[in-house]
Amino acid sequence: MEQPASNDRALSLDEAVSVAIALQQAEQWAAADDVYRRILEVAPDHADALHFSGVLAHQLGRSDDGAVLIERSLELEPERADWYSNLGIVQQSRLRLDEATAAYRRAIELDPSHANAHSNLGVVLRAKGELAEAEAAYRAAIRIDPEHSDAYHNLGVLLNAQKRPREAALCFSKVITLRPKDREARRLLALAHCNLGEVEKAEEIFREWLEDDPDDPIARHMLAACSGRNVPPRASDAFIERTFDSFAASFDSKLAKLSYRAPALVTEMLKGSGISPAKSLDVLDAGCGTGLCGSFVAPYARRLVGVDLSERMLDQARERDVYDELLKCELTAYLAGCDETFDVIVSADTLVYFGALDAVVGAAANALRSGGRLIFTVEELVGAEQEAGYSLGTSGRYRHAHDYLQAVLTGAALRPEIVSAELRLEAGEPVAGLVVQGTKRDTG
């Protein structure tokens, strides 16, 4: 390894690792990756270089490679608690939950005061459904470090899912004390107050948030959802972008896939229409997100286009390599410019961010060829609110009534078919939804 030309002293391997770590911490990842590569060419068993190059591989989205490198480093130095904790993070991202659990437990065995390992262990245990053990892990992290904001946040999420909103509110309040501008903690604290029937307190949180940041789209949308006042006909583009950009890479988004049925439900509706998966159709995945639905419908598509507002979601969709084209744009505007372009338009859990559906469904009908199909999912609106057709819930998502959907489809000259379904699990409870198909009249 060599220093820049101004200093002709050769770097030692340990000094070179220090340089690589500094580059990594400064997010100069390509440069750091190059330094680690050069070190390992010279010293393939350099434990520090193996370990931190593994961490870097994970940061660069190569978590499988990262796990291999970190495991090799631990074979060389098996007493490093931090390194086991890092291995747990990588295995967690790969949804290797048992391996992540074992890594975190080994870190704690080596260093019982490792607060991060306790907190992260709790996250994995919650994902595995071991809720009492998860709560104990979070509380252990807090005992070790009373200012561990992530542990308070994670504990609050767990308590809220267990319908213990009062305790959850205390956790989120602590997070806000430690991180006053934490958007997600503010949102969750407000929702905990909503669950307690303390709507005025929830509104106050969102108003204070807007005083700090008058243009924040999440605060504005959630205040409307909470108060029922100034409810927009659909979520703003800014709300969608900020929400899903932040969600795209999170562990919870990966876990959600385990109980998320909307893409499969959409595909079942398509399959039930008698269409064979013969790669013969032009298909649009409207609100494609990370590409989950695209993977399901790809066997039907000779051409598959995905549209979404979140660039980070689109980045993940690209990695699936099933789309012929991916576009960042607003859905209704895109559809309005597609005159009889598609045989099938699918949309899994996207129209939950639209209240009034006339414009988007009308635009979709315009974009369908004769005999084409629009298939989508929404959350179901039941009870006294049905007459309004749709309602914005405190989750920030809209729910739609069966009769309203039928009227919208009929108004767009689409033949409606609507079936009930459970879309996913939320706080351990199934979310009631509707799978909707509108078929354009065959003019041939």
C-alpha positions in Angstrom: 0.0 0.0 0.0 1.3 3.5 -0.8 0.7 7.0 0.5 0.0 9.8 -2.0 3.0 11.1 -3.9 3.6 13.8 -1.3 4.7 11.2 1.2 6.6 8.2 -0.1 6.3 6.2 3.2 4.5 2.9 2.6 1.4 2.3 4.7 1.3 -0.7 6.9 -1.7 -3.0 6.4 -3.3 -1.8 9.7 -2.8 1.8 8.6 -4.4 1.0 5.2 -7.4 -0.6 7.0 -7.7 2.6 9.0 -7.7 4.6 5.8 -10.4 2.3 4.3 -12.6 2.6 7.4 -12.3 6.4 7.3 -13.3 6.4 3.7 -16.2 4.1 4.5 -17.4 6.3 7.3 -17.3 9.3 4.9 -19.5 7.2 2.5 -16.7 7.2 -0.1 -17.6 3.6 -0.6 -16.0 3.0 -4.0 -12.6 4.2 -2.7 -13.0 2.2 0.5 -13.9 -0.9 -1.5 -10.8 -0.5 -3.6 -8.5 -0.2 -0.6 -10.0 -3.3 1.1 -9.6 -5.2 -2.2 -5.9 -4.3 -2.4 -5.3 -5.2 1.2 -6.9 -8.6 0.8 -4.9 -9.3 -2.4 -1.8 -8.9 -0.2 -3.1 -10.4 3.0 -6.2 -12.6 2.4 -6.5 -13.5 6.1 -6.4 -10.0 7.5 -9.3 -10.2 9.9 -10.1 -6.5 10.1 -10.0 -6.0 6.3 -12.3 -9.1 5.9 -14.7 -7.8 8.5 -15.1 -4.3 7.4 -15.1 -5.1 3.7 -18.0 -7.4 4.6 -19.8 -4.6 6.3 -19.2 -2.4 3.2 -20.5 -5.1 0.9 -23.7 -5.1 3.0 -23.9 -1.3 2.8 -23.5 -1.6 -1.0 -26.4 -4.1 -1.2 -24.3 -7.2 -1.5 -25.4 -8.7 1.8 -24.7 -12.3 0.7 -21.1 -11.4 0.0 -21.0 -9.4 3.3 -22.1 -12.4 5.4 -19.4 -14.6 3.9 -16.6 -12.1 4.6 -17.8 -11.4 8.1 -18.0 -15.1 8.9 -14.5 -15.5 7.6 -13.3 -12.7 9.9 -14.9 -14.3 12.9 -13.2 -17.6 12.2 -10.0 -15.7 12.6 -11.1 -13.7 15.6 -14.0 -15.4 17.3 -14.2 -13.3 20.5 -15.3 -10.0 18.9 -18.8 -9.1 20.2 -19.2 -6.1 17.9 -18.4 -8.3 14.9 -21.1 -10.8 15.9 -23.5 -7.9 16.2 -22.6 -6.8 12.7 -23.1 -10.3 11.4 -26.6 -10.3 13.0 -27.4 -7.1 11.2 -26.4 -8.6 7.8 -28.3 -11.9 8.4 -31.3 -9.9 9.6 -31.3 -8.0 6.3 -31.2 -11.3 4.4 -34.2 -12.5 6.5 -32.0 -15.3 7.9 -33.7 -14.8 11.2 -32.4 -17.8 13.0 -28.8 -17.0 12.0 -29.3 -13.4 13.1 -30.7 -14.5 16.4 -27.7 -16.8 17.0 -25.2 -14.0 16.1 -26.9 -11.4 18.4 -27.0 -14.0 21.3 -23.3 -14.7 20.7 -22.5 -11.0 20.9 -24.4 -10.7 24.2 -22.6 -13.8 25.5 -19.3 -12.2 24.8 -20.4 -8.8 26.1 -23.6 -8.7 28.2 -23.6 -4.9 28.2 -23.9 -4.7 24.4 -27.0 -2.6 24.2 -27.3 -2.6 20.4 -27.2 -6.4 20.2 -30.0 -6.6 22.8 -32.1 -4.1 20.9 -31.5 -5.8 17.5 -32.2 -9.2 19.0 -35.5 -7.8 20.0 -36.3 -6.8 16.5 -35.6 -10.3 15.2 -37.5 -12.0 18.0 -40.5 -9.8 17.2 -40.3 -10.8 13.6 -40.3 -14.5 14.7 -43.4 -13.9 16.8 -41.5 -14.4 20.1 -43.1 -11.2 21.6 -42.4 -11.7 25.3 -38.7 -12.4 24.5 -38.5 -9.4 22.2 -39.9 -7.1 24.9 -37.4 -8.5 27.4 -34.5 -7.8 24.9 -35.6 -4.2 24.4 -35.9 -3.6 28.1 -32.5 -5.1 28.6 -31.0 -2.6 26.1 -32.8 0.2 27.9 -31.5 -0.9 31.3 -27.9 -0.9 29.9 -28.4 2.4 28.1 -31.3 4.5 29.4 -30.9 6.8 26.3 -31.0 4.1 23.7 -33.6 5.7 21.4 -33.8 2.8 19.0 -34.7 0.4 21.8 -37.5 2.8 23.0 -38.8 3.1 19.4 -38.7 -0.7 18.9 -40.4 -1.3 22.2 -43.1 1.2 21.4 -43.8 -0.5 18.0 -44.1 -3.8 19.8 -46.4 -2.5 22.6 -48.6 -0.7 20.0 -49.0 -4.0 18.1 -50.0 -5.7 21.4 -52.7 -3.0 21.8 -50.9 -1.4 24.7 -51.1 2.2 23.4 -50.6 3.9 26.7 -47.2 2.2 27.3 -46.3 2.7 23.6 -47.0 6.4 23.9 -44.6 6.6 26.8 -41.9 5.0 24.6 -42.4 7.3 21.7 -42.4 10.3 24.0 -39.0 9.2 25.3 -37.8 8.9 21.7 -38.9 12.4 21.0 -37.2 13.6 24.1 -34.0 12.1 22.9 -34.5 13.0 19.2 -36.9 15.9 19.1 -37.3 16.1 15.3 -37.8 12.3 14.8 -40.7 12.2 12.2 -41.5 8.5 12.7 -41.7 8.8 16.5 -44.0 11.8 16.2 -46.3 10.0 13.8 -46.4 6.8 16.0 -47.0 8.8 19.2 -49.9 10.6 17.5 -51.3 7.3 16.3 -51.0 5.9 19.9 -53.0 8.8 21.1 -55.6 8.1 18.4 -55.9 4.5 19.6 -56.5 5.8 23.1 -59.3 8.1 21.8 -57.1 11.1 22.6 -57.6 12.7 19.2 -56.9 16.2 20.4 -53.5 15.2 21.6 -52.7 13.6 18.3 -53.8 16.7 16.4 -51.6 18.8 18.7 -48.5 16.7 17.8 -49.1 17.2 14.1 -49.7 20.9 14.5 -46.5 21.3 16.5 -44.7 19.4 13.8 -46.1 21.7 11.1 -45.0 24.7 13.2 -41.4 23.3 13.0 -41.7 22.4 9.3 -44.8 24.0 7.7 -44.2 22.2 4.4 -43.8 18.7 5.8 -46.2 16.5 3.7 -46.4 13.7 6.2 -47.5 16.0 9.0 -50.0 17.7 6.8 -51.5 14.4 5.5 -51.6 12.8 8.9 -53.2 15.8 10.5 -56.0 15.5 8.0 -56.3 11.7 8.6 -56.4 12.3 12.4 -58.8 15.2 12.5 -61.0 14.5 9.5 -60.6 18.1 8.4 -59.2 19.3 5.1 -59.0 15.7 3.8 -57.4 15.7 0.4 -59.0 13.7 -2.5 -55.7 11.8 -2.6 -52.4 11.7 -0.9 -49.9 14.3 -2.3 -47.0 13.3 -4.4 -44.7 14.6 -1.8 -46.3 12.4 0.9 -45.9 9.3 -1.2 -42.3 10.0 -2.1 -41.1 10.8 1.4 -43.0 7.9 2.9 -41.8 5.2 0.5 -38.3 6.5 0.0 -37.8 6.2 3.8 -39.6 2.8 3.9 -37.8 1.2 0.9 -34.7 -0.2 2.6 -36.1 -0.8 6.1 -36.2 -4.2 7.8 -40.0 -3.8 8.4 -40.6 -3.4 4.7 -38.9 -6.8 4.2 -40.9 -8.4 6.9 -44.1 -6.9 5.5 -43.5 -9.1 2.4 -44.0 -12.2 4.6 -47.6 -11.5 5.3 -48.4 -9.2 2.3 -50.9 -10.9 0.0 -51.9 -8.1 -2.4 -49.6 -9.1 -5.3 -50.7 -12.8 -5.1 -54.4 -11.7 -4.9 -54.1 -9.6 -8.0 -52.4 -12.4 -9.9 -55.1 -14.9 -8.7 -57.7 -12.6 -10.2 -55.8 -12.4 -13.5 -55.4 -16.2 -13.6 -59.1 -16.7 -12.8 -60.0 -14.7 -15.9 -58.7 -17.5 -18.0 -55.6 -15.8 -19.3 -52.7 -18.1 -19.6 -49.1 -17.1 -18.5 -47.9 -17.1 -22.1 -45.9 -13.9 -22.1 -48.4 -12.5 -24.6 -49.6 -9.3 -23.0 -48.5 -5.7 -22.5 -48.8 -5.1 -18.8 -48.5 -2.1 -16.6 -47.6 -2.4 -12.9 -49.1 0.8 -11.6 -47.4 1.8 -8.4 -44.9 -1.0 -8.7 -42.9 -0.2 -5.5 -40.1 -2.7 -5.1 -41.4 -4.9 -7.8 -43.2 -7.6 -5.8 -46.2 -7.6 -8.1 -44.1 -7.4 -11.2 -42.5 -10.7 -10.2 -45.9 -12.3 -10.0 -47.3 -11.0 -13.3 -44.1 -11.3 -15.4 -45.1 -14.7 -16.8 -48.1 -13.0 -18.5 -46.1 -10.1 -20.0 -44.3 -9.8 -23.3 -43.7 -6.2 -22.1 -43.8 -5.2 -18.5 -43.7 -1.5 -17.5 -43.5 -0.3 -13.9 -44.5 3.2 -12.7 -43.9 4.6 -9.2 -43.2 7.9 -7.4 -40.5 6.6 -5.1 -37.0 6.5 -6.7 -35.7 4.3 -3.9 -38.5 1.8 -4.5 -37.7 1.8 -8.2 -34.0 1.1 -7.4 -35.1 -2.1 -5.7 -37.5 -2.9 -8.5 -34.6 -2.7 -11.0 -32.7 -5.3 -9.1 -35.5 -7.9 -9.8 -34.7 -7.6 -13.5 -38.3 -8.4 -14.6 -39.3 -5.0 -16.0 -38.7 -3.8 -19.6 -39.2 -0.2 -18.4 -39.4 1.6 -15.0 -40.6 5.2 -14.8 -40.7 7.7 -12.0 -44.0 9.6 -12.4 -47.4 10.3 -11.0 -49.8 7.5 -12.0 -52.9 9.4 -13.2 -50.8 11.7 -15.4 -48.9 8.8 -16.9 -52.1 6.8 -17.6 -53.7 9.9 -19.3 -51.0 9.8 -21.9 -51.4 6.1 -22.7 -54.1 5.7 -25.3 -55.1 1.9 -25.5 -51.5 0.9 -24.7 -52.0 -2.0 -22.3 -53.8 -5.3 -22.2 -53.6 -5.5 -18.4 -53.0 -2.9 -15.7 -52.4 -4.2 -12.2 -52.1 -2.2 -9.0 -51.4 -3.8 -5.6 -52.0 -1.6 -2.6 -51.5 1.7 -4.5 -55.0 3.0 -4.8 -55.2 3.0 -0.9 -53.5 6.4 -1.3 -56.3 7.7 -3.5 -59.6 8.8 -2.1 -61.6 9.8 -5.1 -61.0 7.2 -7.8 -62.9 8.6 -10.8 -59.9 10.3 -12.4 -57.4 7.4 -12.0 -59.8 4.7 -13.0 -61.0 6.8 -16.0 -57.4 7.3 -17.1 -56.7 3.5 -16.7 -59.8 2.7 -18.8 -58.4 5.0 -21.5 -55.0 3.2 -21.4 -56.6 -0.3 -21.8 -57.1 -1.9 -25.1 -60.4 -3.5 -26.0 -61.1 -6.4 -23.7 -58.3 -5.2 -21.4 -58.4 -5.5 -17.6 -57.7 -3.3 -14.6 -57.1 -5.2 -11.4 -56.3 -3.6 -8.1 -56.7 -3.9 -4.3 -58.0 -1.5 -1.8 -58.9 -1.6 1.9 -62.6 -2.0 2.5 -64.8 0.7 4.1 -67.6 -0.7 6.1 -70.1 0.8 8.6 -71.7 4.2 8.7 -69.1 5.8 6.5 -70.0 3.8 3.4 -72.3 6.5 2.0 -69.4 8.8 1.5 -67.7 6.2 -0.8 -64.3 6.5 0.8 -62.7 7.6 4.0 -59.1 8.5 5.1 -58.1 6.4 8.1 -55.7 7.3 10.9 -53.2 5.0 9.2 -53.0 7.6 6.4 -54.5 5.2 3.9 -58.0 5.5 2.3 -60.7 2.8 2.5 -63.3 2.4 -0.1 -66.9 1.1 -0.1 -68.0 -1.8 -2.4 -70.9 0.2 -3.9 -68.6 3.2 -4.6 -66.1 1.0 -6.5 -68.8 -0.5 -8.5 -70.2 2.9 -9.5 -66.7 4.2 -10.4 -65.9 1.2 -12.6 -69.3 1.4 -14.3 -68.9 5.1 -14.9 -65.6 4.4 -16.7 -67.3 1.8 -19.0 -65.6 -1.1 -17.2 -67.5 -4.3 -16.2 -66.9 -4.7 -12.4 -66.0 -7.8 -10.4 -65.3 -7.3 -6.7 -64.3 -9.9 -4.1 -63.4 -9.7 -0.5 -60.0 -10.7 0.8 -57.5 -10.3 3.6 -54.7 -8.1 2.2 -52.1 -8.5 5.0 -51.5 -8.6 8.7 -51.2 -5.4 10.6 -50.5 -5.4 14.4 -51.3 -9.1 14.2 -54.7 -8.6 12.8 -55.9 -9.2 9.2 -56.7 -6.1 7.1 -60.0 -6.4 5.3 -59.8 -5.6 1.6 -61.3 -5.9 -1.8 -59.8 -7.2 -5.0 -61.3 -5.3 -7.9 -61.4 -6.1 -11.6 -62.8 -3.9 -14.3 -62.9 -5.3 -17.8 -63.2 -3.0 -20.8 -65.9 -3.8 -23.3 -64.5 -5.8 -26.3 -65.2 -3.7 -29.3 -63.8 -6.2 -31.7 
